[in-house]
Amino acid sequence: EMAYDYSCNKFWTRLGYSFGTGGFKVSPQAGVTFNMISGKAVSSFTNSSDYFKKSNPMSAFAAIRFSYEVVKHLSIHITPQYDFSIGGDQVFKVIKQGDSKLKAWGEGFGVNAGIIYEI
């Protein structure tokens, strides 16, 4: 019996403009994400794996970052984001059809949170 395993690395670029008063800022943003997907078949009988599929679908996104400067140069943020699939090769189409967990890769809503240090 054959099982499949996929991994995805992402690289994105974004543009935005921040405005606000005091320590609170709002930043509408837009960008593009490059998804680098590698797939492998794993045999349960031989316990071996072999990479057999690679795909590089792209998605565009729109986001809005809300940040608050806690101390000088250090802010916390929360960023709701929606991704739109804008490209995928034949390999990606086959991967999406074969595994329901991957159908929404490159599409959908998510939220990022983190810390920003400004020099």
Buried (B, 14 or more C-beta within 10 A) or exposed (E): EEEBEBEBEEEBEBEBEEEEEEEEBEBEBEBBBBBEBBBBBBEEEEEEEEEEBEBEBBBBBBBBBBBBBEEEEEBEBEBEBBBEBBBBEEBBEBBBEEBEEBEEBBBEEEEEEEEBEEE
